[in-house]
Amino acid sequence: MSDEIQYISISIADLPRIRLSIPNSQVPLVRRVEENINGLWRKWKERDDFRDKSSAEVLAMVTFRFAQLYYSNMEAVAHLEETLGGMEQTFDALLLDDIVSDSGRG
């Protein structure tokens, strides 16, 4: 199945629109990312303790938060893969022990 390229524009914070060319299947993801970035940016712009921050500073903080979440997720995935790999080795060893035990009986 061919994934046609679609040309869209996104709006981040109060910056000029950004044109993108992306696979059609990625459009919902890009729109969700756009919505979440803008939602957090608006929420933080309205916070009293950020009123003295420029739009760019708030956007930098939003960028940092998304990067922090991304790398935390990457670490969790790596840990999960390591755990699953250990479990797979344990199961393989148990199965092999069972096979060796059964062949000795026959």
C-alpha positions in Angstrom: 0.0 0.0 0.0 1.4 3.4 -1.0 1.3 6.1 1.6 0.9 9.3 -0.4 2.6 12.5 0.7 0.3 15.2 1.9 1.2 18.9 2.3 -0.1 20.5 5.4 0.7 23.5 7.5 0.8 23.5 11.3 0.7 26.4 13.7 2.9 26.3 16.8 2.5 28.9 19.5 2.4 32.3 18.0 4.9 31.6 15.3 4.2 31.8 11.5 2.6 28.6 10.1 5.0 25.8 9.2 4.5 23.9 5.9 5.2 20.1 6.1 5.1 17.3 3.6 4.3 14.1 5.4 2.9 10.6 4.6 -0.9 10.7 4.7 -0.9 8.1 7.5 1.0 10.6 9.8 -1.5 13.4 9.5 -3.5 12.4 12.6 -0.3 12.1 14.7 1.0 15.4 13.5 -2.3 17.1 14.3 -2.3 15.5 17.8 1.2 16.7 18.4 0.3 20.2 17.2 -2.8 20.3 19.4 -0.9 19.1 22.5 2.0 21.5 22.1 -0.3 24.4 21.6 -2.5 23.4 24.5 0.4 23.2 26.9 1.9 26.4 25.6 -1.5 28.3 26.1 -1.9 26.8 29.6 1.6 27.9 30.6 1.3 31.3 29.0 -1.7 31.9 31.3 0.0 30.9 34.5 0.8 33.7 36.9 4.3 32.5 37.5 5.1 32.6 33.8 3.6 36.0 33.0 7.1 37.6 32.9 8.3 35.0 30.3 8.3 35.7 26.6 6.4 33.5 24.2 9.7 32.1 23.0 10.7 31.2 26.6 7.4 29.5 27.3 7.8 27.6 24.0 11.3 26.6 25.0 10.0 25.2 28.3 7.2 23.3 26.5 9.9 21.9 24.1 12.0 20.8 27.1 9.0 19.1 28.7 8.1 17.2 25.6 11.8 16.1 25.2 11.9 15.1 28.8 8.8 12.9 28.3 10.2 11.4 25.1 13.5 10.4 26.7 11.8 9.1 29.9 9.7 7.0 27.6 12.7 5.8 25.7 14.3 4.7 29.0 11.2 2.9 30.0 11.1 1.1 26.7 14.7 0.1 27.0 14.1 -1.2 30.5 11.0 -3.1 29.4 13.0 -4.7 26.5 15.7 -5.7 28.9 13.2 -7.3 31.3 11.4 -9.1 28.5 14.8 -10.3 27.1 15.6 -11.8 30.5 12.2 -13.4 30.8 12.6 -14.9 27.3 16.0 -16.4 28.3 14.4 -17.8 31.5 11.5 -19.4 29.6 13.9 -20.8 26.9 16.0 -22.4 29.7 12.9 -23.9 31.3 11.7 -25.3 28.1 15.1 -26.7 27.2 15.4 -28.3 30.6 11.9 -29.8 30.1 12.8 -31.2 26.7 16.1 -32.6 28.0 14.3 -34.2 30.9 11.6 -35.7 28.6 14.2 -37.2 26.2 16.1 -38.9 29.0 12.9 -40.7 30.0 12.2 -42.2 26.6 
